[in-house]
Amino acid sequence: MKNELLRALNLNRDVFNKKTWLLCASDAVNRLELKDTILSKGPDTMSPDYSTLAPWESPPAVFNILQTGTRKADYNPHEL
């Protein structure tokens, strides 16, 4: 979650077409001036309770949020 938040802090606000938890979280981090504190904590560590997946289980989905050069409102609905 920390990586997603740090990416959102660096994104242009025009990428978000409505309020999302990520936008609200990045606003709070900026307002409270916590970005340097978060960065100083180092990478996230795996929980000691975490267990690796069994070979037959699907891996977790990975999503990347990329900024486009065009506003969402300018796209054709079928392109989205």
Jmol script that loads the backbone (N, CA, C; Angstrom):
load data "model"
ATOM      1  N   MET A   1       0.824  -1.178   0.000  1.00  0.00           N
ATOM      2  CA  MET A   1       0.000   0.000   0.000  1.00  0.00           C
ATOM      3  C   MET A   1       0.875   1.251   0.000  1.00  0.00           C
ATOM      4  N   LYS A   2       2.020   1.196   0.670  1.00  0.00           N
ATOM      5  CA  LYS A   2       2.887   2.362   0.719  1.00  0.00           C
ATOM      6  C   LYS A   2       3.366   2.743  -0.674  1.00  0.00           C
ATOM      7  N   ASN A   3       3.688   1.755  -1.509  1.00  0.00           N
ATOM      8  CA  ASN A   3       4.159   2.045  -2.862  1.00  0.00           C
ATOM      9  C   ASN A   3       3.087   2.750  -3.681  1.00  0.00           C
ATOM     10  N   GLU A   4       1.837   2.311  -3.565  1.00  0.00           N
ATOM     11  CA  GLU A   4       0.743   2.943  -4.296  1.00  0.00           C
ATOM     12  C   GLU A   4       0.566   4.379  -3.844  1.00  0.00           C
ATOM     13  N   LEU A   5       0.681   4.606  -2.539  1.00  0.00           N
ATOM     14  CA  LEU A   5       0.536   5.951  -2.001  1.00  0.00           C
ATOM     15  C   LEU A   5       1.652   6.854  -2.514  1.00  0.00           C
ATOM     16  N   LEU A   6       2.873   6.359  -2.510  1.00  0.00           N
ATOM     17  CA  LEU A   6       3.986   7.176  -2.994  1.00  0.00           C
ATOM     18  C   LEU A   6       3.832   7.488  -4.475  1.00  0.00           C
ATOM     19  N   ARG A   7       3.331   6.532  -5.260  1.00  0.00           N
ATOM     20  CA  ARG A   7       3.076   6.807  -6.674  1.00  0.00           C
ATOM     21  C   ARG A   7       1.996   7.874  -6.828  1.00  0.00           C
ATOM     22  N   ALA A   8       0.949   7.795  -6.008  1.00  0.00           N
ATOM     23  CA  ALA A   8      -0.144   8.765  -6.099  1.00  0.00           C
ATOM     24  C   ALA A   8       0.331  10.162  -5.726  1.00  0.00           C
ATOM     25  N   LEU A   9       1.275  10.254  -4.795  1.00  0.00           N
ATOM     26  CA  LEU A   9       1.785  11.560  -4.402  1.00  0.00           C
ATOM     27  C   LEU A   9       2.486  12.248  -5.565  1.00  0.00           C
ATOM     28  N   ASN A  10       3.024  11.465  -6.487  1.00  0.00           N
ATOM     29  CA  ASN A  10       3.759  12.022  -7.614  1.00  0.00           C
ATOM     30  C   ASN A  10       2.914  12.185  -8.868  1.00  0.00           C
ATOM     31  N   LEU A  11       1.656  11.731  -8.840  1.00  0.00           N
ATOM     32  CA  LEU A  11       0.780  11.843 -10.007  1.00  0.00           C
ATOM     33  C   LEU A  11       0.121  13.211 -10.066  1.00  0.00           C
ATOM     34  N   ASN A  12      -0.205  13.612 -11.271  1.00  0.00           N
ATOM     35  CA  ASN A  12      -0.966  14.832 -11.496  1.00  0.00           C
ATOM     36  C   ASN A  12      -2.395  14.591 -11.008  1.00  0.00           C
ATOM     37  N   ARG A  13      -2.967  15.531 -10.286  1.00  0.00           N
ATOM     38  CA  ARG A  13      -4.324  15.363  -9.743  1.00  0.00           C
ATOM     39  C   ARG A  13      -5.368  15.191 -10.840  1.00  0.00           C
ATOM     40  N   ASP A  14      -5.084  15.632 -12.081  1.00  0.00           N
ATOM     41  CA  ASP A  14      -6.032  15.484 -13.178  1.00  0.00           C
ATOM     42  C   ASP A  14      -6.246  14.019 -13.555  1.00  0.00           C
ATOM     43  N   VAL A  15      -5.340  13.135 -13.113  1.00  0.00           N
ATOM     44  CA  VAL A  15      -5.480  11.708 -13.397  1.00  0.00           C
ATOM     45  C   VAL A  15      -6.708  11.145 -12.679  1.00  0.00           C
ATOM     46  N   PHE A  16      -7.046  11.714 -11.543  1.00  0.00           N
ATOM     47  CA  PHE A  16      -8.174  11.236 -10.755  1.00  0.00           C
ATOM     48  C   PHE A  16      -9.438  11.976 -11.174  1.00  0.00           C
ATOM     49  N   ASN A  17     -10.460  11.244 -11.627  1.00  0.00           N
ATOM     50  CA  ASN A  17     -11.697  11.893 -12.057  1.00  0.00           C
ATOM     51  C   ASN A  17     -12.709  12.022 -10.921  1.00  0.00           C
ATOM     52  N   LYS A  18     -12.445  11.389  -9.803  1.00  0.00           N
ATOM     53  CA  LYS A  18     -13.314  11.518  -8.635  1.00  0.00           C
ATOM     54  C   LYS A  18     -12.478  11.217  -7.398  1.00  0.00           C
ATOM     55  N   LYS A  19     -13.057  11.463  -6.246  1.00  0.00           N
ATOM     56  CA  LYS A  19     -12.321  11.197  -5.010  1.00  0.00           C
ATOM     57  C   LYS A  19     -12.192   9.697  -4.794  1.00  0.00           C
ATOM     58  N   THR A  20     -10.989   9.248  -4.593  1.00  0.00           N
ATOM     59  CA  THR A  20     -10.731   7.848  -4.287  1.00  0.00           C
ATOM     60  C   THR A  20      -9.983   7.809  -2.965  1.00  0.00           C
ATOM     61  N   TRP A  21      -9.898   6.647  -2.368  1.00  0.00           N
ATOM     62  CA  TRP A  21      -9.177   6.544  -1.100  1.00  0.00           C
ATOM     63  C   TRP A  21      -7.720   6.929  -1.310  1.00  0.00           C
ATOM     64  N   LEU A  22      -7.160   6.629  -2.483  1.00  0.00           N
ATOM     65  CA  LEU A  22      -5.764   6.941  -2.749  1.00  0.00           C
ATOM     66  C   LEU A  22      -5.550   8.450  -2.848  1.00  0.00           C
ATOM     67  N   LEU A  23      -6.463   9.152  -3.495  1.00  0.00           N
ATOM     68  CA  LEU A  23      -6.371  10.605  -3.595  1.00  0.00           C
ATOM     69  C   LEU A  23      -6.526  11.235  -2.214  1.00  0.00           C
ATOM     70  N   CYS A  24      -7.480  10.756  -1.439  1.00  0.00           N
ATOM     71  CA  CYS A  24      -7.682  11.279  -0.078  1.00  0.00           C
ATOM     72  C   CYS A  24      -6.455  11.016   0.790  1.00  0.00           C
ATOM     73  N   ALA A  25      -5.871   9.832   0.659  1.00  0.00           N
ATOM     74  CA  ALA A  25      -4.681   9.500   1.450  1.00  0.00           C
ATOM     75  C   ALA A  25      -3.503  10.386   1.048  1.00  0.00           C
ATOM     76  N   SER A  26      -3.308  10.606  -0.252  1.00  0.00           N
ATOM     77  CA  SER A  26      -2.191  11.446  -0.682  1.00  0.00           C
ATOM     78  C   SER A  26      -2.407  12.897  -0.249  1.00  0.00           C
ATOM     79  N   ASP A  27      -3.663  13.362  -0.276  1.00  0.00           N
ATOM     80  CA  ASP A  27      -3.960  14.704   0.219  1.00  0.00           C
ATOM     81  C   ASP A  27      -3.612  14.827   1.704  1.00  0.00           C
ATOM     82  N   ALA A  28      -3.972  13.810   2.481  1.00  0.00           N
ATOM     83  CA  ALA A  28      -3.681  13.835   3.915  1.00  0.00           C
ATOM     84  C   ALA A  28      -2.183  13.810   4.171  1.00  0.00           C
ATOM     85  N   VAL A  29      -1.451  12.991   3.435  1.00  0.00           N
ATOM     86  CA  VAL A  29       0.005  12.925   3.606  1.00  0.00           C
ATOM     87  C   VAL A  29       0.633  14.275   3.283  1.00  0.00           C
ATOM     88  N   ASN A  30       0.177  14.903   2.205  1.00  0.00           N
ATOM     89  CA  ASN A  30       0.701  16.219   1.842  1.00  0.00           C
ATOM     90  C   ASN A  30       0.331  17.269   2.883  1.00  0.00           C
ATOM     91  N   ARG A  31      -0.922  17.247   3.328  1.00  0.00           N
ATOM     92  CA  ARG A  31      -1.396  18.237   4.294  1.00  0.00           C
ATOM     93  C   ARG A  31      -0.645  18.117   5.623  1.00  0.00           C
ATOM     94  N   LEU A  32      -0.384  16.882   6.028  1.00  0.00           N
ATOM     95  CA  LEU A  32       0.299  16.652   7.306  1.00  0.00           C
ATOM     96  C   LEU A  32       1.820  16.623   7.168  1.00  0.00           C
ATOM     97  N   GLU A  33       2.309  16.817   5.930  1.00  0.00           N
ATOM     98  CA  GLU A  33       3.746  16.840   5.652  1.00  0.00           C
ATOM     99  C   GLU A  33       4.435  15.567   6.160  1.00  0.00           C
ATOM    100  N   LEU A  34       3.870  14.410   5.773  1.00  0.00           N
ATOM    101  CA  LEU A  34       4.381  13.129   6.244  1.00  0.00           C
ATOM    102  C   LEU A  34       5.181  12.355   5.204  1.00  0.00           C
ATOM    103  N   LYS A  35       5.319  12.888   3.991  1.00  0.00           N
ATOM    104  CA  LYS A  35       5.983  12.142   2.927  1.00  0.00           C
ATOM    105  C   LYS A  35       7.412  11.756   3.323  1.00  0.00           C
ATOM    106  N   ASP A  36       8.172  12.695   3.872  1.00  0.00           N
ATOM    107  CA  ASP A  36       9.554  12.392   4.275  1.00  0.00           C
ATOM    108  C   ASP A  36       9.599  11.345   5.385  1.00  0.00           C
ATOM    109  N   THR A  37       8.632  11.403   6.298  1.00  0.00           N
ATOM    110  CA  THR A  37       8.573  10.414   7.380  1.00  0.00           C
ATOM    111  C   THR A  37       8.302   9.025   6.819  1.00  0.00           C
ATOM    112  N   ILE A  38       7.371   8.938   5.890  1.00  0.00           N
ATOM    113  CA  ILE A  38       7.046   7.643   5.278  1.00  0.00           C
ATOM    114  C   ILE A  38       8.249   7.093   4.531  1.00  0.00           C
ATOM    115  N   LEU A  39       8.928   7.961   3.774  1.00  0.00           N
ATOM    116  CA  LEU A  39      10.097   7.515   3.015  1.00  0.00           C
ATOM    117  C   LEU A  39      11.240   7.076   3.927  1.00  0.00           C
ATOM    118  N   SER A  40      11.350   7.690   5.084  1.00  0.00           N
ATOM    119  CA  SER A  40      12.454   7.354   5.991  1.00  0.00           C
ATOM    120  C   SER A  40      12.280   5.997   6.666  1.00  0.00           C
ATOM    121  N   LYS A  41      11.073   5.442   6.611  1.00  0.00           N
ATOM    122  CA  LYS A  41      10.811   4.157   7.269  1.00  0.00           C
ATOM    123  C   LYS A  41      11.343   2.965   6.480  1.00  0.00           C
ATOM    124  N   GLY A  42      11.754   3.174   5.245  1.00  0.00           N
ATOM    125  CA  GLY A  42      12.291   2.076   4.442  1.00  0.00           C
ATOM    126  C   GLY A  42      11.185   1.268   3.798  1.00  0.00           C
ATOM    127  N   PRO A  43      11.567   0.194   3.106  1.00  0.00           N
ATOM    128  CA  PRO A  43      10.571  -0.606   2.391  1.00  0.00           C
ATOM    129  C   PRO A  43       9.651  -1.356   3.350  1.00  0.00           C
ATOM    130  N   ASP A  44       8.466  -1.664   2.855  1.00  0.00           N
ATOM    131  CA  ASP A  44       7.530  -2.477   3.644  1.00  0.00           C
ATOM    132  C   ASP A  44       8.140  -3.862   3.859  1.00  0.00           C
ATOM    133  N   THR A  45       7.880  -4.429   5.007  1.00  0.00           N
ATOM    134  CA  THR A  45       8.367  -5.783   5.287  1.00  0.00           C
ATOM    135  C   THR A  45       7.187  -6.741   5.326  1.00  0.00           C
ATOM    136  N   MET A  46       7.460  -7.973   5.030  1.00  0.00           N
ATOM    137  CA  MET A  46       6.418  -8.991   5.004  1.00  0.00           C
ATOM    138  C   MET A  46       6.023  -9.357   6.437  1.00  0.00           C
ATOM    139  N   SER A  47       4.753  -9.557   6.639  1.00  0.00           N
ATOM    140  CA  SER A  47       4.247  -9.948   7.945  1.00  0.00           C
ATOM    141  C   SER A  47       4.798 -11.321   8.315  1.00  0.00           C
ATOM    142  N   PRO A  48       5.133 -11.533   9.587  1.00  0.00           N
ATOM    143  CA  PRO A  48       5.609 -12.852   9.999  1.00  0.00           C
ATOM    144  C   PRO A  48       4.529 -13.933   9.848  1.00  0.00           C
ATOM    145  N   ASP A  49       3.269 -13.521   9.784  1.00  0.00           N
ATOM    146  CA  ASP A  49       2.167 -14.473   9.622  1.00  0.00           C
ATOM    147  C   ASP A  49       1.918 -14.845   8.162  1.00  0.00           C
ATOM    148  N   TYR A  50       2.623 -14.207   7.238  1.00  0.00           N
ATOM    149  CA  TYR A  50       2.406 -14.463   5.813  1.00  0.00           C
ATOM    150  C   TYR A  50       2.909 -15.851   5.445  1.00  0.00           C
ATOM    151  N   SER A  51       2.109 -16.560   4.663  1.00  0.00           N
ATOM    152  CA  SER A  51       2.570 -17.856   4.170  1.00  0.00           C
ATOM    153  C   SER A  51       2.550 -17.817   2.645  1.00  0.00           C
ATOM    154  N   THR A  52       3.506 -18.456   2.030  1.00  0.00           N
ATOM    155  CA  THR A  52       3.563 -18.455   0.570  1.00  0.00           C
ATOM    156  C   THR A  52       2.399 -19.255   0.002  1.00  0.00           C
ATOM    157  N   LEU A  53       2.046 -18.951  -1.222  1.00  0.00           N
ATOM    158  CA  LEU A  53       0.931 -19.632  -1.866  1.00  0.00           C
ATOM    159  C   LEU A  53       1.292 -21.071  -2.209  1.00  0.00           C
ATOM    160  N   ALA A  54       0.290 -21.910  -2.182  1.00  0.00           N
ATOM    161  CA  ALA A  54       0.475 -23.281  -2.644  1.00  0.00           C
ATOM    162  C   ALA A  54       0.670 -23.244  -4.159  1.00  0.00           C
ATOM    163  N   PRO A  55       1.359 -24.213  -4.733  1.00  0.00           N
ATOM    164  CA  PRO A  55       1.629 -24.201  -6.175  1.00  0.00           C
ATOM    165  C   PRO A  55       0.383 -24.123  -7.050  1.00  0.00           C
ATOM    166  N   TRP A  56      -0.757 -24.589  -6.576  1.00  0.00           N
ATOM    167  CA  TRP A  56      -1.972 -24.578  -7.384  1.00  0.00           C
ATOM    168  C   TRP A  56      -2.772 -23.279  -7.230  1.00  0.00           C
ATOM    169  N   GLU A  57      -2.369 -22.411  -6.326  1.00  0.00           N
ATOM    170  CA  GLU A  57      -3.089 -21.151  -6.132  1.00  0.00           C
ATOM    171  C   GLU A  57      -2.604 -20.094  -7.117  1.00  0.00           C
ATOM    172  N   SER A  58      -3.520 -19.243  -7.544  1.00  0.00           N
ATOM    173  CA  SER A  58      -3.165 -18.158  -8.454  1.00  0.00           C
ATOM    174  C   SER A  58      -2.390 -17.081  -7.698  1.00  0.00           C
ATOM    175  N   PRO A  59      -1.406 -16.486  -8.351  1.00  0.00           N
ATOM    176  CA  PRO A  59      -0.684 -15.396  -7.696  1.00  0.00           C
ATOM    177  C   PRO A  59      -1.590 -14.176  -7.562  1.00  0.00           C
ATOM    178  N   PRO A  60      -1.294 -13.288  -6.621  1.00  0.00           N
ATOM    179  CA  PRO A  60      -2.125 -12.091  -6.476  1.00  0.00           C
ATOM    180  C   PRO A  60      -2.025 -11.220  -7.724  1.00  0.00           C
ATOM    181  N   ALA A  61      -3.079 -10.503  -8.012  1.00  0.00           N
ATOM    182  CA  ALA A  61      -3.085  -9.615  -9.176  1.00  0.00           C
ATOM    183  C   ALA A  61      -2.202  -8.403  -8.896  1.00  0.00           C
ATOM    184  N   VAL A  62      -1.527  -7.921  -9.922  1.00  0.00           N
ATOM    185  CA  VAL A  62      -0.690  -6.735  -9.811  1.00  0.00           C
ATOM    186  C   VAL A  62      -1.266  -5.674 -10.739  1.00  0.00           C
ATOM    187  N   PHE A  63      -1.524  -4.492 -10.193  1.00  0.00           N
ATOM    188  CA  PHE A  63      -2.081  -3.398 -10.977  1.00  0.00           C
ATOM    189  C   PHE A  63      -1.085  -2.245 -10.988  1.00  0.00           C
ATOM    190  N   ASN A  64      -0.880  -1.672 -12.150  1.00  0.00           N
ATOM    191  CA  ASN A  64      -0.032  -0.497 -12.281  1.00  0.00           C
ATOM    192  C   ASN A  64      -0.890   0.666 -12.744  1.00  0.00           C
ATOM    193  N   ILE A  65      -0.779   1.789 -12.033  1.00  0.00           N
ATOM    194  CA  ILE A  65      -1.517   2.991 -12.401  1.00  0.00           C
ATOM    195  C   ILE A  65      -0.574   3.857 -13.220  1.00  0.00           C
ATOM    196  N   LEU A  66      -0.940   4.071 -14.470  1.00  0.00           N
ATOM    197  CA  LEU A  66      -0.106   4.865 -15.355  1.00  0.00           C
ATOM    198  C   LEU A  66      -0.829   6.146 -15.743  1.00  0.00           C
ATOM    199  N   GLN A  67      -0.085   7.207 -15.853  1.00  0.00           N
ATOM    200  CA  GLN A  67      -0.665   8.477 -16.251  1.00  0.00           C
ATOM    201  C   GLN A  67      -0.645   8.564 -17.773  1.00  0.00           C
ATOM    202  N   THR A  68      -1.781   8.933 -18.350  1.00  0.00           N
ATOM    203  CA  THR A  68      -1.845   9.093 -19.801  1.00  0.00           C
ATOM    204  C   THR A  68      -1.689  10.573 -20.136  1.00  0.00           C
ATOM    205  N   GLY A  69      -1.505  10.862 -21.402  1.00  0.00           N
ATOM    206  CA  GLY A  69      -1.370  12.247 -21.820  1.00  0.00           C
ATOM    207  C   GLY A  69      -2.701  12.918 -22.077  1.00  0.00           C
ATOM    208  N   THR A  70      -3.794  12.174 -21.926  1.00  0.00           N
ATOM    209  CA  THR A  70      -5.127  12.686 -22.230  1.00  0.00           C
ATOM    210  C   THR A  70      -6.031  12.516 -21.015  1.00  0.00           C
ATOM    211  N   ARG A  71      -6.924  13.479 -20.840  1.00  0.00           N
ATOM    212  CA  ARG A  71      -7.893  13.363 -19.748  1.00  0.00           C
ATOM    213  C   ARG A  71      -8.882  12.246 -20.050  1.00  0.00           C
ATOM    214  N   LYS A  72      -9.390  11.603 -19.018  1.00  0.00           N
ATOM    215  CA  LYS A  72     -10.337  10.508 -19.192  1.00  0.00           C
ATOM    216  C   LYS A  72     -11.591  10.971 -19.931  1.00  0.00           C
ATOM    217  N   ALA A  73     -12.029  12.194 -19.681  1.00  0.00           N
ATOM    218  CA  ALA A  73     -13.239  12.723 -20.305  1.00  0.00           C
ATOM    219  C   ALA A  73     -13.094  12.838 -21.822  1.00  0.00           C
ATOM    220  N   ASP A  74     -11.863  12.912 -22.317  1.00  0.00           N
ATOM    221  CA  ASP A  74     -11.632  13.053 -23.754  1.00  0.00           C
ATOM    222  C   ASP A  74     -11.624  11.724 -24.494  1.00  0.00           C
ATOM    223  N   TYR A  75     -11.644  10.623 -23.780  1.00  0.00           N
ATOM    224  CA  TYR A  75     -11.636   9.305 -24.422  1.00  0.00           C
ATOM    225  C   TYR A  75     -13.040   8.861 -24.814  1.00  0.00           C
ATOM    226  N   ASN A  76     -13.113   8.062 -25.841  1.00  0.00           N
ATOM    227  CA  ASN A  76     -14.339   7.410 -26.231  1.00  0.00           C
ATOM    228  C   ASN A  76     -14.618   6.324 -25.191  1.00  0.00           C
ATOM    229  N   PRO A  77     -15.851   6.129 -24.727  1.00  0.00           N
ATOM    230  CA  PRO A  77     -16.135   5.103 -23.713  1.00  0.00           C
ATOM    231  C   PRO A  77     -15.644   3.705 -24.092  1.00  0.00           C
ATOM    232  N   HIS A  78     -15.620   3.390 -25.381  1.00  0.00           N
ATOM    233  CA  HIS A  78     -15.166   2.070 -25.808  1.00  0.00           C
ATOM    234  C   HIS A  78     -13.652   1.927 -25.660  1.00  0.00           C
ATOM    235  N   GLU A  79     -12.922   3.037 -25.666  1.00  0.00           N
ATOM    236  CA  GLU A  79     -11.474   2.988 -25.486  1.00  0.00           C
ATOM    237  C   GLU A  79     -11.085   2.707 -24.044  1.00  0.00           C
ATOM    238  N   LEU A  80     -11.982   3.069 -23.131  1.00  0.00           N
ATOM    239  CA  LEU A  80     -11.696   2.870 -21.721  1.00  0.00           C
ATOM    240  C   LEU A  80     -11.897   1.431 -21.363  1.00  0.00           C
TER     241      LEU A  80
END
end "model"
wireframe off; spacefill off
backbone 0.3
color backbone group
